[in-house]
Amino acid sequence: MKKKIILLVLISLLFGTGCSYKEINRLAIVSAIGIDYEDNKYTVSVQVMNLQKETNDATTESSILYQGKGISILDALDNISLEYPNTLYLGHIELLVIGKGIILDNNINKVFDFFLREPQARTDCLLLVSDSNDAVDIINPETENKEGTFPSKDLITTIENSKQINGYIVKQTLEEFIINYYEEGIDSVASNIRLSESDKEIKTILTGLVSFKENKFIKELDKDNSFSYNTIKGNYERVGIDIPYNDNLIGLSIGSKSIIKLKIKDNKPYFDINIDIDGSVTELHNNINFNSDDEYKKLEELANNYIKDKIDNLIDFCKDNNVDILGLKNYIYKHKYRDYNKYKDSNIYEESVINVNVNTDIYRYGNISEVVGGNKWVK
């Protein structure tokens, strides 16, 4: 697959730009880029595809990491040429990782500025940030022993799997982040990645979401708050959760849809966050036996309370940190524009009355033994 992608890139360059084969042969195709900042200098790390011919009929694929330092991102990229003779091609970047130096120094808008101004660089690459590690350590092929030779491919697969399995992260491109970043009345989030070290190995782990206010890093959301954010935003198709039930746990597979309604009464905003959850039982612990509609209704009510409590905690997080990642002010901007300036600079979570309503609908399927025996409850 990688060979086909590389071939398509080379063909487009050959016919689209008038490059000669000799010029194309000197291109280095960048698959991932990491940007760090320390001591008033940028360090740019690029993961370059490397094809080596072993025999007349076979080639091996691997990746090489090159680094450059400079007073700007462009300067750092240019300085890579001092070590690496080929010309970097940024039109095939699949992953951008922004390191802790950029994040903690509130320098993230400088990254946006480069990618928006550089005509060759892609903005539809996936975005990860790290509040604890340098980007170079995340994308370095030698950081951990992966199955493949392209760490960027493994990270992209991890993003896709995590989005589908647990709902803790967002699969977000740099372009989507920038659009949200400049949207009026809403603060941004990004998926956070860290290195986890033990005596045996070093791993890259997606830990959840981090929040921003303008160009300032605010705080990491814990997994529950990350799940709540994605539940409200509808950022997953199906994820698994465990609901406490009579001192046991019941596994549910759920999807979510939500709508936020706004009204302003007596100069006070009122928000209704209405969330519809559809779910199915995936795991029954300790031989719990479901054989009546009443038990399902009880489980639905427990699920309502369980999810509502988590969303209430997310609202408390937004209130305590004065960060509007749900975009409540954006709702005022779009639907009550004349009132927007009253709340533009305020903590909207302190100013508002916010009601969370969760409605869970669980498919009525009993234990496997009951289904096989023909005793199946269906709503």
N, C-alpha and C positions, 0 to 999 in steps of 0.2 A: 504493500500500500504506500509506504513512504517513497519507494522508487517511482511509483506513478505520479505522486504529488511533485516530487523533484523534477520529473520529466516534464510535467505540465508547466511548472514554473519556468524551466529553461526554454521551452517552446514559446511561451508568452513573451519572454524577454527577447528571444531571437527574432521573432516576427513583429512584436509590438513596439520595440524600441530601436530596432535596427542594429542591435549589438552583434558583433561577429562571434563565431564559436570560440575564438581565442579569448575574447573579453568575457564571455560567459564562463569559460573554464577557470577564470580568476575570481569568480564570485564565491563568497562564503554565505550560504543560506542560513540565517539565524532563526532557530525555532523557539527559543526562549530568551528573555532578557531580564536581568535583575539590576535594580538601581539602589545604591546605598549612598549615605552621606555621613561624613565624619571630618572634623577639623577643617570645616569650610571647603571641603572638596568632595566631588562626586566620584564614586567608583561604579563603573558600568561593567557588568559581567554578561557575556553573550554565550549561549550554547549553540554551537555550530554543527550542522550535519556533516558527517565525514564518511565518504564512500571510498573504500579501499578495494582494489581489484586483487583477488587472490589467485584466480585461474582465468582461463579464457572465457569461462561460462558463468563464473560466480563472483559476487562482490559481498563484502561484509559492511554492515551499517553500524556506526557508532556516533558518539558526539564528543566534541572537544569544547573546553571552556577557555575563553580568553577574557582578559580584564584590561581596562584602561582607567586612568585617573585624570581628572581635570577640574577646572574651576566651574565648568558647566557640563551638562549631560553630553552636548555635542562635542565639547572639547575632550571629554573622556573617551567617547567613541572614536574620535579622530586619532587619539593616542594609542588605540589598539593596533593601528597600522605600524607602529614602531616595533611591534612584536610579531604581528601576523601579516604576511604579504598580500593576502587576498582582500578583495573589496567586500565589505559587509553589505549584505542585501537584507533589508528590514521588512520587505513586503510579504514575508511568510511567517511573521511572528505569531505563535499560537498562545503564548503565555507570558504575562508580565508579572513579576514579583517585586513589590516595593518593600525595602527593608526598614528596620526599626529606626535607623538614623533619619530617614525621610519622615517617618510617621511621628516620632516623638519630638522632632524639631519643627513640626508644623510646616513642612516644606512640600507638601504633596501637590500643591497647585503648580509648582515648577515642573513637575513631571507632566501634568496635563498640558502645560504651555509647550513643552517640547513636542509631544505627540500630535498636538493640533497644528503646529507650525511645520513639522517635518513632513514633506509630501510623500516620502517613501514609506514611512512607518505606518503600520496598521493600527487602527483603534478598535477593531473588532476582536482583538485577542482577549482571552480570559484574564481576569485580574485576581491576584491574591496579595494580601499585605501581611507583614509580620511585625507584631509589636515587641517581639523578644529576640529576634535573630536577624543577622544580615542576610540580604537576598542571595548573595553568592553561595552561602551555605545551604540554601534551600534548593538551588538549581544545579549545584555542583555534582557531576556524575559520581564523584568519589565519596560523597557524603554518606551514602548508605548503599548497601548491596541490593540493588533492585533486580527484578527479573529481566527487564529490558535494558537497553543501552541509552535510552532517551528519558532522563528524569522528567522532562516536561510532559511526555506522553503519559507516564505513570500518574503525575499530579492531575492532569486533565481527567483521566479515568476515575481517580479518587474523588474529584469534585462531582462528577456525574453520578457516581454511586452514592455518595453521601447525600446529595440532594434527593435521591429517590428513597433512601433507606431510613434516614433519621430526621431530616428536616432541620438540621442545625446550621446549614450554610446556604449561600445563594450562588447560583451559577450565573455570574455577571461579567459582562465584557467591560473593558475600559470605557468604551463609548457609552454604554448604559450608565456606568457610574458617573461619567462627566455630565451627561444629560441631567441626571438626578441631582448632581452636585450644584448645578446652576439653576435648578428649578426653584421658583419662588415658594417659600413657606414650607420647606421640607429638608430635613437633615439626612445625611447619607450613611449607609452601612457598607461594609465589605467583609469578605470571608477572611478569617485570620488563620495563619499557619505557623507552627512552631516546630523546633527540633526537640525530640524526646530522646535523651541519652540514658543508656544503662551499661552495665559491664559487658554485655554481649553485643549490643548494636546501637546504631543511631537511626531514628526514624523521623520522617516528617509526618505531622499529625494536624489535621484540620480541627481547630478547637471551638469554632463557632463564629460569631459575628463581632465586629468592632464598630463603634459609632463615631461619627465625625460631626462637628458643628463648624460650618464654613471650612476653613482649611485646618482646623484644630482637631487633633485626636482627643476623644473624650474618655472612652472606657470600653473594655470588652464586655459584651453581654455573656452571661453564663448560658449553658445549654438550654435551660428551661426558657429563658427570655428569647434566645435565638429561635427556638421552636415556636414560641408564641408569635413572634414577628412574622415568621413564614406562614403560620396559620392564618393570620389576618390578611397577609398579602397574597395568599393562595400560591405560594412558591413551590409547592410539591404536589405530586399527583396522589401518591399513597405512601404513608409512613406508618410504622408500628409504634404503639404506646402500650404501657401496662397500667391498668386501672385497679386500684385497691378495691377488693370485694370480699366482705366478711373475713377479714384477716388473711386473705389470699390475694392473688393477682390474676387478672384476666387480660390476655393479650388482644388488642384490637388493631385492625388495619383501617386507617381513616383517610379521608380526603376532606377538603374544606373549601367553602365559598363564603365570602363576607361582603357586607355592604355597610358603609358608614353614613349615617344621616345626621344632618346639622340643622339646628334652629337657634336663633338668638332671641332671648326673651329678657326684657328688663336689663339690657346691656350685658347679658351673661350668655356665653355659648353653651349649648347643650348638645352633646354628641351621643348617639346611639350606635354602638358597634355590634352589629347583628351577624352572628356566625352560624352557618349551617354545616354540620358535620355528618357525613355519611360513613358508616363503619360496618365492619363484619368481625365476628369473633374468630381469632386465629389460634388461640392457645388457652386451654383451661388447665389451671394448676390444681393439684391435690384433689382430682376427681370431682370438681364442681359439676353439678348436673343441672343443666337448663332444660326445663320441660314445661314452662308456662309463659304466657305473655306478660304476666305480672313481673316475673324475674327479669325479663328483657327491659321492661319499663324502668325497673329499679336500676339496672345497669346503665340505661340511657341517662337517668338522672344523676347517677354517680359520675358518668363521663362529662355531663354538663358542668357539674361543680368542679371536677378535676381540671378541665380546660379553662373554665372561667377564673379559677384561682391563679393559674399560670399567667393568664392575660392581665389580670389585676396586678400581678407582680411586675409585669413589663411596664404597665402604666406608671407604677410607683418608680421604676427605674428611670423612665423618661422625666417624671416630675422631679426626682431627687437630683438628676444630672442636667436638668434644663436642656434636654435634647429632644427634638421633635422628629424622630425617625418614622413615626406613623403618618406624618404630614397633616396633622389636624389644622395647622395654620394654612396649609395649601387648600384645604376644603373651604375655609373662610375666603381665601383669595379668589377661588373659582366661583363660589356660590353666593358670597356676601361681600363683594369687593369693597363696597363703601365702608364696611366695618373693619377691613383688614388692617389699616394703619393703627387702630386701637390696640391690636394684639400682636403686631409685627415683632416687637422687641420684648414681649412679655413671656413668662413661663406659662404657656397655654394650658398645661396640665394642672396648674394651680388656679387659673382663671375660670376653668370650665367644670361643668358637671358631666361626667363620663359614665354612661351605663353600658355594661357588657352583657349581651344576651346570647347564650349558646343553646342551640337546638340540635341534639344528636339523634340520628335515626339509624338504628342498627338492624341489619338484615336478620330475619328470624330463622336462624338455623341452629339446631340443637347439636348434641354430641354426635360423633361419627357413628356410634353404635345405634343411635336412634334414627339417624338419617338412613342408614342401611336397612333398618327394620321398618322403614316407611313412616315413622313418627316424626314428621318434620313440621316445625312451626313456620309459617310464612305469613308476613303481614299483607 
